[in-house]
């Protein structure tokens, strides 16, 4: 990932803009990428310092410094370096420094310390000439390590990586983000909320227009603006991209002066994964089977997110509509998830979840339908083998009448 | 019933309200439907809950008492006893300021013994982490946890680094009743301060020789740890409890070639500053220079000029000749060599075949070098900034500061490296300054301390 200092940005009226790489600028970036990749390809076995110096010498304008260093960082992230084979430099140093200490302490007044004599004496122990001892002394320093493996992307790929990584790098300096989100799919939305939980971020969710509004930050954000959660917010971006179209606004503390700036991002800006998720096969199958029934109930993919602050967010897969009355019941297919997932939902219902909902889980999870009593707006359908549309309809009807 | 829980460095209160919630630091949190306060407020919150009428359950605290206290005890010096009494009189919160070599670690261990609670010790470097762990293991005779440098083992007494504390306090913050910040002047940095706010430890002790910070953020220490409860400075203990010392500044004139190269590089840099109207004496001068130097060819040349003139002043061959002479003069003394940058430290190491410790030195080698230096098998150690503070090197008598920053704290800490008492030794610190360069002004800045009498 890029670091924030390697992103090409402009500050304008309190807003941070990523400088777009389009047209001639994109071609220039690809030309720089071509040169860097070429140098890399010719540097197998070369010391890291030499590679970096050759990269540094690539002809560029002052305004291209960040781009050049950013492209280098992305290439370096996929490189592996090795230390020279043979006598371990640490062993060489250990002996050389001991010998030097002894010789220096024994020097009479007026006699100079003889560096070459120490190296020769060490060389006799290792069976190496003095010059080789000298060369190995710091051969394990990062800069002296040799390039052994590297990835070789195309210049276009490298520049595309730079663009994508720039968005994440800006979020490293975010104190909070606001997102207008239009989930394409329950499975993707569910992954997003799992990710939020995994990253220990806190959020507020409310319906807005055709989608939802998410305010995301961390526990300490309540007391002061901190970039402590910047890494988590950056790590959330791929899950947002997969969830569906979004518009993101971030509050940043940018640069050494920690200037408060805002930053905006819309999904096409850096997403190429949005909308890839398809509905889970069991959901499609149930939709097809249910559609063939002669029923008062119809099923449709759900766009709903049922938020329970402090507990979690329930993401139903389907919305069941009772056509004669227009009443709704949500359906979430837990399938073969863990027992813990079922208990979590029982907890949500007992904590006051208001929407009517049917949870469907496999018998293999060894839970009883009785865990959700009749007085509650939710029911559990424990299925054996495959989901039965008839059993679902029966439970939907029972829920409707509660 | 009111329930207090710990969550990611904060305290959550559910099940009702507290009349004085706002004064205690609680803020309503709609994201989690609770009242939330920084973990630092734990002691005050618990006192309020205890005094209130409402029943409550404290699920936040996850620390207990130590299996036993100190198993090996040393008689405290009078100022160490006074420091400990001062700290306890202040509610077991606050800073003890003692010069390097005056036995701060001992004061810290006695504080842990006195409170007898699970304790976390936070230190700035991996070397110090290992050093504290060794001392604690020896004196408490129980396993000592380590969090940092690839280790993650939590025990009733655990040592960690400031970096790891920042990363892990979200889940470690409720597991210790006492938190001890060694070299506490590091704590007020924006990130590290969050670690102190995210811990609920009611007992807090900060140890340092130099609480002052150039950025003035030392003011925050009152809130994060507590006010200074005891202070003694180098000149108050030198002679009686610390080695007596001399400071000798050696001005090194650059050779004509070095001078010409230095002047040419500096002209590029200063010319750019003038042309751009950047005043380095202003608070934002440096960041302005960084920003503008990236925008033009002239800026890039100015930045290269700046770096060249620094390199020439820091590691001029003429300076290294003086180092050569001092190495010879003190060839039978234990000696530390300090530089501002790693490149100079390595140049010295390669030229004079003396061991060097930088942040790149691996843990095993670093420990080995320090052990051999302590035992006297090695006579010289060069370092950039790793040994600036804390690391116990009792036998060093001579220090050479080849180059350094303008930081008073750094300079006092470097002096402290040679002040640990060792018989009748008289310590000496040589400061090499390239004459008629920017370094002379830097040197003046860092010597503004009573230790440089």
Interface residues (C-beta under 8 A of the other chain):
Chain A: X61 X62 X63 X65 X66 X90 X93 X94 X96 X97 X98 X99 X100 X101 X104 X105 X107 X112 X113 X115 X118 X119 X134 X137 X138 X141 X142 X200 X202 X203 X204 X215 X218 X219 X220 X222 X223 X226 X228 X255 X256 X257 X258 X309 X310
Chain B: X7 X8 X9 X10 X25 X27 X29 X30 X31 X32 X33 X34 X36 X38 X170 X190 X191 X194 X197 X198 X284 X287 X290 X294 X295 X296 X297 X299 X300 X324 X327 X328 X331 X332 X346 X349 X350 X351 X352 X353 X354 X355 X360 X362 X365 X368 X377 X378 X379 X380
